[in-house]
Amino acid sequence: MKRNFYCFVAVLVLCLCGCDKTEVIDTYISDETAAEFISHEMIELGEKLEDPYSVANVTKAIQSLYPTKASRIDIKPTDIYARFLPENDDQMVALQEMGIEFLDHPMDYAIIKDGDYYHDPEIEEDEITWQYCVLPEDFIFPRDIKYEILDHCYISENDPTTRADDGIDWLAVEKEAYRLTGNEDLYEPVETKGGALAKPQGRITIVDENANGGKPFGLPGVKIVCNSFVKFSTTYTDRDGYYKISRSFASRPRYRIMFKNKAGFAIGFNWILVPASMSTLGKGPKEGLDFTIDKNSNNKLFCRSVITCAAYDYITMCKENEGGVTPPPGSIRIWLFRGLACSSAPMLKHGAMIDNTIIGKYLGTFAGILKLFLPDITIGTKDAQSFADIYLDTIHEMAHTSHYKNVGNKYWDKYVKYVLKSVVLHGKEAYGADGDDDCGYCEVGEMWAYYMQNKIYNERYGGEMPVAGSNFWFHPQIFTYLDERGIGKEKICKVLTSDVTDIKTLRAKLLSTYPDKSDVINQVFERYGK
């Protein structure tokens, strides 16, 4: 399966390449050993553990501590520990829209080797694996999605009838439940702050050596996942990387970063089909964990985090400037390939469809996988040497999504077909050549993306304006020239509509939209023979 899937990937990432490298490879590049011996590959499970939060075990703990009261205390389940087996992306999305938070591995097993993901060995690797969750006891299960109830649990924080005057020390009950289930070594003394249980809080940061004076800055908008057995909680970091979990823990929770961003995108490919990639940070203090990511961190974690920064910054830039650059469509899905050198913005998840007569010939039966977990953007980091390389490549592809939002699927289909035909049918570079049929779609699109890449580089890092893209047959310098003379990125984006299909219609649209700048517009187009 994986070998054939690589073939699919190799063709897919040629679409709308964001760089001049069209080389693809189908070998997997493994990570270096992660810091503190944390693996970022597949989780290895050990033995099944007794869950201290099951109703049966909490009841035993109360009987042990309060033998005379036990008969008068009725422990009713507060939560359900369950798992789902979605058949396809639609079912997975339906579950997520119910507000369910998932882990892809069971919560009541020892973990021999931590990692970023788990796939049940009894499930085919091209299918979605079991998804584990904790649900309210009154949850109504959907009839059309396979599920199993694994246990009924009691978590005192979730019981509205639990009162301070009921004579029960619920912290002591929790500790006793850990002891009775053989998990006493996992329990830690609980400290309180001002009479309240301490809840995990901290900050996740990342270092860009060439920005912010080389000092760490916050990793924005990522989901932080904490769990210890079925005690499970999530939250998002703010724009400065700070987070606070809403639940307290009696043992060291396992911390993970899920790259599903509150800004409206997810990084979701890990050589397996997953809704959003997850990077483990290992077990940490129950009071909270601070973590800094830099170029020496695990490569997967670093790349995912840089892409996060770029996509978040781009979306924020669009949304904070009313009437500015068109924001990307919602729920952008990004795939990361560390073994590939090129990037793309095929916008498949949002409905841009590739001509089956072209791609089907190369994908065969795997063309059907286009219906699962489709990417809008793919980022190849094989040749990336720095934070800036990955950041700017992502900005380039995010710029394509703004253009796509303006023009729609029919326009984008022609753009995608042009690139595919240039590479697959004619053996040319991804951008083809001036004069090829439909080359205007590529010319306009790449001028915009390279211009945005160069402009944001200049705004972030300073110095002279970069000239990326200027060695091709199209000229992003045209937009840079206009920007410097009063027609900035917001005004340029406004004219990138579905009727602008080549350089001639682009020039005409600029002249009709900004007649007071006609001298500047005509001057720059004539300068580049356009």
Stockholm file with secondary structure:
# STOCKHOLM 1.0

chainA/1-530         MKRNFYCFVAVLVLCLCGCDKTEVIDTYISDETAAEFISHEMIELGEKLEDPYSVANVTKAIQSLYPTKASRIDIKPTDIYARFLPENDDQMVALQEMGIEFLDHPMDYAIIKDGDYYHDPEIEEDEITWQYCVLPEDFIFPRDIKYEILDHCYISENDPTTRADDGIDWLAVEKEAYRLTGNEDLYEPVETKGGALAKPQGRITIVDENANGGKPFGLPGVKIVCNSFVKFSTTYTDRDGYYKISRSFASRPRYRIMFKNKAGFAIGFNWILVPASMSTLGKGPKEGLDFTIDKNSNNKLFCRSVITCAAYDYITMCKENEGGVTPPPGSIRIWLFRGLACSSAPMLKHGAMIDNTIIGKYLGTFAGILKLFLPDITIGTKDAQSFADIYLDTIHEMAHTSHYKNVGNKYWDKYVKYVLKSVVLHGKEAYGADGDDDCGYCEVGEMWAYYMQNKIYNERYGGEMPVAGSNFWFHPQIFTYLDERGIGKEKICKVLTSDVTDIKTLRAKLLSTYPDKSDVINQVFERYGK
#=GR chainA/1-530 SS CHHHHHHHHHHHTTTTCSSSCCCCCCCCCCCCCCGGGCCCSBCEEEEECCCTTBHHHHHHHHHHHCTTTGGGCCCCCCEEEEEEECSSHHHHHHHHHTTCCCBSSCSSEEEEECCSBCCCTTSCTTSCCCEEEEEETTCCCCTTSEEEEEEEECCGGGCTTCCTTSSCCHHHHHHHHHHHTTCGGGBCCCCEETTEECCCEEEEEECCTTSGGGCCEECCSCEEEEEETTEEEEEECCTTSEEECSSCCSBCCEEEEECEETTTEEECBSSSBCSSCEEEEEECCTTCCCEEECTTSCHHHHHHHHHHHHHHHHHHHHHHSTTSSCCCCSSEEEEEETTCSCCBCCCTTTTCCCCHHHHHHHHGGGGGGGGSSCCSEEEECTTCCSHHHHHHHHHHHHHHHHHHHHHCHHHHHHHHHHHHIIIIITCCCTTCCTTSTTHHHHHHHHHHHHHHHHHHHHHHHCSSCCCTTTTSSSCTHHHHHHHHTTCCHHHHHHTCCTTCCSHHHHHHHHHHHCGGGHHHHHHHHHHTTC
#=GC SS_cons         CHHHHHHHHHHHTTTTCSSSCCCCCCCCCCCCCCGGGCCCSBCEEEEECCCTTBHHHHHHHHHHHCTTTGGGCCCCCCEEEEEEECSSHHHHHHHHHTTCCCBSSCSSEEEEECCSBCCCTTSCTTSCCCEEEEEETTCCCCTTSEEEEEEEECCGGGCTTCCTTSSCCHHHHHHHHHHHTTCGGGBCCCCEETTEECCCEEEEEECCTTSGGGCCEECCSCEEEEEETTEEEEEECCTTSEEECSSCCSBCCEEEEECEETTTEEECBSSSBCSSCEEEEEECCTTCCCEEECTTSCHHHHHHHHHHHHHHHHHHHHHHSTTSSCCCCSSEEEEEETTCSCCBCCCTTTTCCCCHHHHHHHHGGGGGGGGSSCCSEEEECTTCCSHHHHHHHHHHHHHHHHHHHHHCHHHHHHHHHHHHIIIIITCCCTTCCTTSTTHHHHHHHHHHHHHHHHHHHHHHHCSSCCCTTTTSSSCTHHHHHHHHTTCCHHHHHHTCCTTCCSHHHHHHHHHHHCGGGHHHHHHHHHHTTC
//
